[in-house]
Amino acid sequence: MNALRELTVRPLAGLPMFAAGQSIAQAICTALVAQGDGLRDGDICVVAQKIVSKIEGRSIDLAALTPGEEARALAERTGRDPAMAQAILDESAEIMRPHPAAIIARHRTGHVLANAGIDASNVSGGDAGTVLLWPCEPDASARRLRAELAEASGVRVAVVIADSMGRAWRIGTVGTAIGCAGL
């Protein structure tokens, strides 16, 4: 007979505004201790993509990009900044639907989403043209974080890297796993 299982979601307060090079694992363990809690074997730790991208240094200054001909044409068609169009092209395997509301792209990881996941919200310098890209290899990022959490806490957990995404041609967003390890 299987033991009764319980699903518990524990939000984590007190995390810092992350920057390149910081330890997500140490911040998670420290915040859990401050809440009188800790990680347990079998926990699944869901981490926002934005945090992972920040600590991996995945921000770029759009002013540093030189838009090519394809980017200039995409920008003209969609009303975007040509440098942003170039960033979207650089992160995409395919542009599926260019539209003024959003450029629907197949990210190089295979996910279909608006603007190749590029985001300026909650990014230092975002109002001045700094944007954040997804991790280069989200599954590898999840594996590294899982190993760091095991080392810091002494327990084995799974890790999911999640981002909010709109569904192409639909209104609203959903939370989506873009990388995982240990599931």
Residue pairs with C-beta under 8 A, 6 or more apart in sequence:
10 37
12 28
12 31
12 32
12 35
13 31
13 35
14 31
14 34
14 35
15 27
15 28
15 31
15 51
16 22
16 27
17 124
18 24
18 27
18 51
18 54
18 55
19 54
19 55
19 124
20 54
20 55
20 56
20 57
20 59
21 55
21 57
22 54
22 55
23 55
23 148
23 152
24 47
24 51
24 52
24 55
24 145
24 148
25 145
25 148
25 149
25 151
25 152
25 153
26 148
26 152
28 39
28 45
28 47
28 149
28 152
29 38
29 39
29 149
29 152
29 153
32 38
32 39
38 153
39 45
39 149
39 153
39 155
39 157
40 155
40 157
41 155
41 156
41 157
42 156
42 157
42 158
43 155
43 157
43 158
44 157
44 158
44 159
44 160
44 183
45 145
45 149
45 157
45 158
45 159
45 160
46 159
46 160
46 161
46 162
47 145
47 159
47 160
47 161
47 162
48 161
48 162
48 163
49 117
49 134
49 135
49 138
49 161
49 162
49 163
49 178
49 179
50 119
50 122
50 123
50 132
50 163
52 135
52 138
52 141
52 145
52 161
52 179
53 59
53 132
53 133
53 134
53 135
54 123
54 132
56 135
56 136
56 141
58 132
58 133
58 134
58 135
58 136
59 123
59 124
59 125
59 130
59 131
59 132
59 133
60 87
60 130
60 131
60 133
61 125
61 129
61 130
62 81
62 83
62 84
62 87
62 129
62 130
62 131
63 83
63 129
65 83
65 86
65 87
65 90
66 86
67 75
67 82
67 83
67 85
67 86
68 86
68 89
70 89
71 82
71 83
71 85
71 86
71 89
72 82
72 85
74 80
74 85
74 88
74 89
74 95
74 98
74 103
75 81
75 82
75 84
75 85
77 98
78 85
78 98
78 99
78 100
78 103
79 100
80 88
80 103
83 129
84 115
84 118
84 131
85 103
87 116
87 118
87 131
87 133
88 95
88 103
88 105
88 115
88 116
88 118
89 95
91 105
91 107
91 108
91 116
91 117
91 118
91 133
91 134
92 105
92 106
92 107
92 108
92 116
93 105
93 106
93 107
93 108
93 110
94 105
94 106
95 103
95 104
95 105
96 104
96 105
96 106
96 112
96 168
97 103
97 104
97 168
97 169
98 104
102 114
102 115
102 166
103 114
103 115
103 116
104 112
104 113
104 114
104 168
104 169
105 112
105 113
105 114
105 115
105 116
106 112
107 113
107 116
107 117
107 134
109 134
109 138
109 178
111 117
111 165
111 176
111 178
112 168
113 165
113 166
113 168
114 165
114 166
114 168
116 133
116 134
117 133
117 134
117 163
117 165
117 178
118 131
118 132
118 133
119 131
119 132
120 126
120 127
120 129
120 130
120 131
120 132
123 130
123 131
123 132
124 130
126 132
134 163
134 178
135 141
135 161
135 178
135 179
137 179
138 161
138 178
138 179
139 179
139 180
139 181
140 179
141 161
141 179
142 159
142 160
142 161
142 179
142 180
142 181
142 182
143 159
143 181
145 159
145 161
145 181
146 157
146 158
146 159
146 181
146 182
149 155
149 157
149 159
150 156
150 157
156 182
157 182
158 180
158 181
158 182
158 183
159 180
159 181
159 182
160 177
160 179
160 180
160 183
161 177
161 178
161 179
161 180
162 175
162 176
162 177
162 178
163 175
163 176
163 178
164 173
164 174
164 175
164 176
165 173
165 174
165 176
166 172
166 173
166 174
167 173
167 174
